[in-house]
């Protein structure tokens, strides 16, 4: 085969692979290749209800739950394949405890493309001096990947039903890990393996009877176990532990 023909064939193959990859990415981001877990009506109603704090939708679709004089800020990555509005009950409770929360809206639901969703968020609130970052499940993974390159911007990281994807062990970050005792979706082996990535003084909370899905309000994921506590109870415990963690040294 002539070199010219080989080159043409190579170009065609590479082009087809690129087109296939982009197409799959678009289909995945739209939820056509996987199931998106929809937030409950209650989760959506929170956004339409009057509170003792302000709710603002940012230009990129992310949602800020902003108390009048917040003590700290918290940037939150939702779980993969989960409607981000599902986490409004948790954000609501945290905001009611004087923590400004920014609930990030994923652009694609393709993890490698969503790492930088927190970019520039803290700059929108120049009067806020102490920031925390975190997320649920894949959101925990993404938040640790982001904070790895922005250590100086945050005081701590909060991982719900997930683990760190980057080595933060030599950082000055505070770290809090929370998961349910009946979590059937989190990779426990990976969680144990990745403990080494956390600062030595990290804190761990295991919610007795809690599951993987109940950090949000979207039902139960297919691979998750059946919890023995309510979603409301798990959110309440999670909020209490986060507030205690954030305000401990403030």
KATA-V233902 format. One line per field, one symbol per residue. ss: DSSP state (H for helix, E for strand, - for the rest). A space follows every 10 residues. Layout:
ss: ???
This chain:
ss: --HHHHHHHH HHHHHHHHHH HHHHHHHHH- ------E--- HHHHHH---- ---EEEE--- --EEEE---- -EEEEEE--- -E-HHHHHHH HHHHHH--EE EEE------- HHHHHHHH-- -HHH------ EEEEEE-HHH HHHHHHHH-- HHH--EEEEE ---------- ---EEEEEEE -------HHH HHHHHHH--- --EEEEE--- --HHH----- ---------- HHHHHHHHHH HHHHHHH---
